[in-house]
Amino acid sequence: MMCLVARTGRHLQRYDGGCRQVVGCIPYRYRRKGNQNMELEVLAISAQKGNGMQFPKGGWEIDESMEQAALRETIEEAGVVGSIESKLGKWLYKSKRQDSVHEGYMFSLLVKKQLENWPEKNIRNRRWMSVAEAKEVCPYTWMKEALDVLVSRQNLNPRQKGEERH
């Protein structure tokens, strides 16, 4: 049994020149579509406040690596575990709550396990969807750009597609 406790507060948050640094993942998997084709699906979560769906992300804290923070946020918010494959990039974006700029880093995460219980289960919904649907429901341009990077890399490196066949 896995015991998960979410971190709270911002006293350990990283900042660079006044920009809060956040990290996250685009969780993905391949699902069989028809007899032979495998379709890329991504996992999106409901926003805490407001409408739309997004990818899990949150503050990068001073006592963890970027990858550790991305994995932690993904477990806390989306309840999935997997392996980080690569950094998708770095984006600057304006915070919706404050009039400040954040520095966001996103990673691709191949999902290995979906948890029944996770820290934010009662405040977030999660849903597997196609790339096209994720682009429709996600309000953040920078996350859509990260998704484009993930898709372009999967098209260049389709090795995972064959691993899902059972």
N, C-alpha and C positions, 0 to 999 in steps of 0.2 A: 504494500500500500504506500502510495506517495503522499507525503504531507507537504502541502503548499501554503505558504503564508505570503500574502502580497505585501510589498513595501509601500509605505505611505509617507507623505510629506516630501518636501523639496530641499531639505537641509544638506543632502549629499549630492545634489545636482551639479553637473558640469556646465560651465559657461565659458564661452570664448569671446572676449571683447564685448560682453553684454548679451551675446546670443546664447539662448538656452540650447543645449545640444540634446537632440532626441534620436533614438534609434528604433528600428522596427524591422519586421519581416513581412514578406509576401509568402504566406504558406501556400504550397501547391502540391498537387498530386496528378496522376494520370488515371483516367477511367476509360474503360472499354466502351466504345460507341460503335455498335454494329458488330460484325464478325471480326474484322481485323484492325480497325482504326482505334487509336488511343487519343482521347481528348484531354487537353490541359484544363484543369479546374483550379481555381484559387479560392481561398477561404477569406471571406470578409466578415467583419463584425460591425454591430450597430455602434453608432457614436454614443458617447455618454450623454451628451447634450445636443439637441438638434436632430435633424433628419439625416438620412443617408447612411451609407455603409462605408467602411474604411478598412485599412489593414492595421494590424496591431502595432502600436508604437508608444514610446514613452521616454521618460528621462533617463539619460545615461549618467550613472552615478560614479563618484570618484573612486570607489573601492572595487570596481569591476571593469573588465575589458569591454570594448564595444560589442563583441560577439556575445559575451555573457549577458549584457544588458538586453540585447535584441532577443535572445532566447527567453530571458526572464519575462519580458513584456509580452511575448507571444504566448507563453504558458499562462500568465496572469489574465490576459484579456481574451484570448481565443481558446485556451484549453487544448493546445496541440503541442506535441513534442516531435522534433525531427532533427535533421542535420543541416546546418548552415552551409551553403555551397559557395556563395561568393557575395561580395559587396556589389550592389547594383549602382551605387553612386551616392552623391552628396547634393542636397538641394537647400537653398535658402527660401524660406516661406514666411509669410506674415501670420502671426498668431491671430486667431479669431477673437480671443478673449481680451488680450492686451494689445496695445499698439506697439508691438515689438516684433523683431525678426528672430526666427529660430533656424537652427542648422540641423537638417534632418538627413540621417543616413539610413538606407534601406538595404536589406539582404534578401536573398532567395533562400527559402527553407523548404526542403523536401520533407513532407510530413510522414512520420513513421507510426505515430500513435495519436489517437483522438481520445482525450480524457472524458470520463463521465462527469466528474466534478472538477471545477477549477475556481480560483479565487473570485473572478468576476462573473460567474455563471448567472447570478441573480440580477445583474444590471446590464448584461450584454447578450444579444442574440448573435449567433454565428450561422453562416450559410455558405455552402459550397456553390460556386457558380462559374459560368463560362467567363472567359476574358472579356468578351463583348458586354456581358451583363455587368461585370465589375466596373467597367468604364462608364456605364450608364448610371450606376447607383453611387459611385464615389464622387464627392464634390471637390476633391483636392487635385489640382493639376499636377502637383509634384508627385503624388502617389500614382497617378495615371502614367506619368513619364517613367517612373520606376517599373511599373508593370510592362510598359513597352520594352524596356531593357531586358526584363526577365523573358518575355516572349521571344525577342530576337535571339537571345542566347540559347533558348530551348530549340529554336529552329535550326541553329548551327550545330547543336550537340544533342541529338535525339536519343542518346544512350539509355536514358531512364524509361523511354517508351517500352522497350522490350522487357524491362525488369518486372513490370506489373502483371505480365501474363501468368495465369495460374492454370 
